[in-house]
Amino acid sequence: MQRHRGDPITTETRINDRIRVPEVRLVGPNGEQVGIVRIEDALRLAQESELDLVEVAAQARPPVCKLMDYGKFKYESAQKARESRRNQQLTVIKEQKLRPKIDTHDYETKRGHVIRFLEGGNKVKVTIMFRGREQSRPELGYRLLQRLAEDIGDLAVVEASPKQDGRNMTMVLAPTKKPGKKPSSSNASEASAEEPAEAEA
């Protein structure tokens, strides 16, 4: 592999002929310590091995350089960065909507969904939807959210307290336990009776 004499390089990383010091502490391609060598010898070893000489610790005295395939290194680093971002995006907020005058059966069903989301490691945004005259009774929504928080207190903490948002009142719950615990049979059967709420983007 030829030296990247004309390739654009970030200011953070110097490779090959861009390393302008008299000597470097050289690390081999498998992490073995070669020792302090003249820059001319390090560049010759890189060329003979068809690898790049990459500065990995510029602040050291002398700077630490490693023999590696820099193109492959950059590709793998980009892959790891993408994977890291993808893993972060897996943490989504599920949403569960309720009406302030919900009946007991529907409440149990919705609670089952919330429990399932929490046990899956997801946060849950619970939304109370007010219609018509219900908007003049925000205390109904507040009491319902408080009831739900108390009912699942062993599974979640209230990350965002109930607050009015136009016609809706919202509360955000965050799981306190790692995924894995199974819901009770009654909750599991009720949860399966209705499609899960869509995840909020």
TACORCOR-V253902 format. One record per run of one state. SS is the DSSP state (a for helix, b for strand, c for the rest). FROM is the first residue (numbers start at 1). LEN is the number of residues. If there is no record, write none. Layout:
ss & from & len
SS & FROM & LEN
SS & FROM & LEN
This chain:
ss & from & len
c & 1 & 14
b & 15 & 1
a & 16 & 3
c & 19 & 4
b & 23 & 5
c & 28 & 5
b & 33 & 6
a & 39 & 10
c & 49 & 3
b & 52 & 6
c & 58 & 6
b & 64 & 5
c & 69 & 1
a & 70 & 20
c & 90 & 3
b & 93 & 7
c & 100 & 4
a & 104 & 16
c & 120 & 3
b & 123 & 7
c & 130 & 2
a & 132 & 5
c & 137 & 1
a & 138 & 14
c & 152 & 4
b & 156 & 10
c & 166 & 2
b & 168 & 8
c & 176 & 9
a & 185 & 7
c & 192 & 7
b & 199 & 2
c & 201 & 1
